Amino acid sequence: MSKREAIQQAAADGKNLTGSEKAAILLLALGEETGPIWAALDDEELRDVSAAMSSLGVVQSSLVEDLIIEFVGKLSTSGSITGNFEQTQRLLSQFLPGEKVDSLMEEIRGPAGRTMWDKLGNVSETVLANYLKNEYPQTVAVVLSKIKSDHAARVLACLPPDFAIECMQRMLRMEPVARDIIEKIEVTLRTEFMTNLARTSKRDSHEQMADIFNAFDRQTEGRFMTALEEKSKEAAERIRSLMFVFDDLAKLDPGGIQTLLKAVPKEKLTLALKGANEEMQDLFTSNMSERAAKILKEDMNSMGPVKLKDVDAAQQDMVYQAKELADRGEIMLADGGAEDELVY
């Protein structure tokens, strides 16, 4: 159970509420007349109460009565109050400066982490690279030096090659950075990147689930998809339509196929096509030289029996590689709808 779900469960049954959660319920019940109370809270208290308020969900009037009887009359006619992001932001805006409210809501809604660098560590390398590629190499070097090495490596791999090399050279020559420079970069990241990220990070739940299904091996995907179809056929069909799988590589144009062939290691390609149907095998070999196609077929024949899980992994690696190429604009992926079909 996530922290948000745990808070909502506690608010629903009235058990195991923390002090911050109780305060959040009472302040919601009191509404906009609580300005002096909010003004008296320090930054940590503001953060804790705001975070609790934004996660409450529906709080029944009986629980509010237990906490403070004299304020029952201030409840809405529905007998309940609702705590969500929008209500929290609207209430805070009544008595806090806009910059303070934005900062609080960004911390609640944005990537997890106590510091800016912790938060960056929870941002997708693709998203972070798309932002950093428009910054000065020296700024990028500072940012990459402040995040974890494995994450920095993934971000560098997503940057344009020449720009990535320039950033690496700046990192190698970098001397201790003054605190005021670090603070300016943190402010820029907060105002220009994190705030926009928080505003645009909401994803359709079906898209997110499609990504999860893409990451399953074939047997696990089939098992969960069958189970989901029994519960909600409509949801299963929508997820299936959003998934990008190995067979969808057949929709690549010849140029896309050839670009993908250059990016995929030979052993991965051999294993992936070993478990593919004849049509997929022909698609890739037809975009290779006659000699390379002959060697590939010989390698597949000489492999003998292979494990299905190994084939699935190799095919998934090819899908991931295709998505990375698409993110960099080197190939174009089609989702399968008629509007994505290519006209020559």
N, C-alpha and C positions, 0 to 999 in steps of 0.2 A: 504494500500500500504506500502511495506517495505521501509526502508531508502534507500536501494540499488536501488529499483525500482523508488523511488522519484528522486534520483540523475540522473538516466538514462533518466527519463522523462524530467527533467530540461535541461539536455544536448541535448536532441532531439529537444526541441522547443525553447531553448535559454532563457527561462523565469526562474526567481527566482534562478539564480545561485549564490552561495555564493562565497566569495573571494577565499576560498580554492579550490573550483571547477574550477573557472576561471584560477587560477594559475596552477592547474593540467593540464588543456587543453593546455595552452601555453607551459608548460614544455614538454608535450608529443609532441607538434608540433615542438619544437626546438630539440628534440631528445637527443643524447649523448653529445651535446656541452654545456650542462647546468650544468656541474660539479661545477663551481664556485658558481652558484646560490644555488644549494643544500647545498654546504658546508657552506654557510652563514646563513642557516636556523637553528633555535634552535630546541630542541627535540620536543616541542609541535607543531611547524610549520611543521616539518618533518612528524609527525604522522598525522596531519590533511590533509596535501596535499597528502600524500601517500594513506590514506584511501579514499579520494575523487577520486584519480586517478584509484584505483583498482575497483571502482564502476561505472565508466563513461559509459562503453559500447561504442557504435559507436557515434562519434561526427562528424556531417556534416561540410564540409569545409566552408559553408556560415557562420556558427557560429564562426569558427576560424577567418575568415576574419573580422567579426564585432569586435572581440576582439583585433586583431593585424594584420593589412593589410600587413605590410612589410614582414611577415613570411609566406604568402600564398604559396610562391614558394617552401617552405620546406615540403609541404604536400605530401603524397604518391600519386601515379598515380591514385589511386581509388577516390581521392578527399575527403578522410576522414581518420581519425585516430581511432584506437581502444585502449581503456583502459581496461586492465584486470590484473589479479594477476600476470601472467607470464611476461607480458610486464613491469609491475611496478617493479618486482623483478630484471629483467634483467637490467633495466635502473639504478636502485639504486646501483646495483653491480659494475657499472662502476666507482663510485667515493666514495662509503662508505665501511667501513670494513665489511667483511662477517658476523661477529657476530652482527653488528648493523642492517644489512639488515634482517638477520634471526629474530631478535627481533621485528623489525617493522612488518614484514610479519606475524609473529606469532600473534601479537596483532590484525592485520587486519583479519586474517583468522580463528584464534582460537576462543574459547568461549568468549562471551561478558563479559566485566567487566574492571573497571579501575585498580584494584589491582589483584595480583595473587589469593587472597582468594575469590574475587568476581568471577573470572573466574572459579575457582573450583566449586563454587556454581551452575554453569551452565553446569557442566559435569555430565553425567548420573552416578547414584550411582553404577551401575554395572561396568562401565568402570573404575571409580575411585577405586572401591574395588579391581578389578583385578590387578591394579597397586600397591596399598598399601599393598596387602597381601604378597608381596615380600620384603617389607621394614621392618626395625626394629620396634618393638612395640612402642618404645619411640618416633620415628619419626612420626608414625601413630597417636599417642596420640596428638602430637603437631598440626598436620594437622587438626585432627577432632576438636580440641579445637578452631581452628581459623575459621571454617566454621559454618554456621547456624545450630542450634540444630536439626531441622527437617531433614536436609540433612545428618547430621552426623548419625542420627538414621537409615536412610535408608542404608547408607554405612556400618554401623556396622552389619546390618541384612544380608548383602551380603557377609561378611567376614566369613571364617571358624570359627565355634563356639569357639573353644579353643583360637584361635588367637584373636578373638573379645573380649573375657573376659580379656585376658592379656592386650590388649590396654585400656580397660575400667579401669582396676586396675592402669595402668600407669597414666591415666587421673586423677584419684582420688588422687594419690600421687604427682601430678605434682606441682612444684613450679614455680614462674615466670621464663620464659625462656629468656636467654640473647639475646640481639638484633642481635649479630653476628651469633648466632645459627639459629635464624629465617631467617636471610638473606641467610645463606648457604642452608637451606631447600628450600627457594624461588628459588634460583639459580638452584638447582637440579630439582625441579619441572618444571622450565622453559626449561632447557636443555634436560632433559631425558623424560619428560612426555608431556608437552604442545606442544613442537615442533613436536614430533612424532604424537601426537593427531591431530594436524593441517594437517599433511601430509597424514594421513589415514582416516580423518573424512568425506571425500567425499563419499556420498552414492548414489546408484542408486535411481533416483527419484521415480521409480515404487515401490521399496522396502519401501521407506519412506511413499508413499501413501498407501501401503498395511497395514502398521502399523496404519495409521490413520483410515482406514476402519475397522481394527480389533477393534478399540476403539468405533466405532459407535454402537448404539443399532440396533436390527434387522431391524426395520422399516426404520430408517435413512439410514442404509447400503443399503437396497433394493432400496430406492428412489434414492440415488446418483448413485448406480451402474447402474440402468436403464437409468438414464439421461446420464451417461458417455458412455454407450453402444451405445446410439443414436449418440453421437459425434465421438467416436472412439472405435469401437468394439475391435480392436487389443489391445489398452491400457487397456480396461476393462478386457479382458481375461488374460492379463499378471498380472494385479493386483490381480485378483481372484486366479491365480495359486500361488501367493506369500503369500497369506493370510493363517494364521493358525487360524482355528475356532474350536468351541466346537466339532463338528462332527469329526474333525481330531484326537481327543483323542482316537478314535476307532483304530487308527494305533499303539497305544502303545502296547508293549509286556506285558505279565502278571505281570512281575516284576515292570514295569513302572506304571501300573494301581494300584498295591498294594502300591507303594511308594506314589503315588498321593492321594490315599484314606487316608493315614496316615496324610497327610499335610492339607487336606481340612476339615474345621469345619463341623460337622454333619449337622447343619441347612442349610449351603450353599449347601452341597451335596444333601440333600433332596429336596430343592427347584429347583436346577439345573436339577435333574433327573425327577422331577415332570413334567417339560415341554419337556423332551427328548422323542425320539421315543422308541419303545419297544426294539429294538436291542441294543441301548445304555444302557438302563436300565439293560438288561440281562448281558451286558458286565461287568458292575461294580458289580452287585450283585453276579455274578459267581466267582468273585475274593474276596468275603467276606465269612465269616463263615456262616453256615446255619442260626444260630440264629440272627446274625447281619443283614443278608439279609431280614429275616422275619420282623425284627423291622423297617428297612428302608421302606419296602413296606407298612407296617401298618401306618407309619408316613406320607407317601405320600398320602395314601387314606384318612387319617383323616384331611388333610390340607384343603380339599374342593377346590373351584375355587381360582386361584392365578392370579395376574396381569402379563401380558406378559413381561412388563418392569422389573419386579422383577426377573422373570425367566432368562431374558437376562443378567441381572446384575450378578446373581449367576453363570451362565455359563461362563461369561467373567472372573469372579474371578477365576474360575477353570482353564481357559486358562492361565491367568497370573501366577497362581501358578505353572502350568506345565512348563511354560517358565523359571521361576526362578529355578525350580529343574533342568531343562536342562542346564541352565547357570552354575550351580554348579556341573554339571556332574553326577547328581544322577539318571537321566533318559535320554533317547534318543528320540528326536522327529523326525518324518519323515515328509517331506514336501509334500509327495504324489507322487513323481516321481518314476519310476521303479527302479532308482538307489538307492532309499531309502528303498526299501522293504527288509525285514529281511528274512534270510534263516536259517532254524533250522536243 
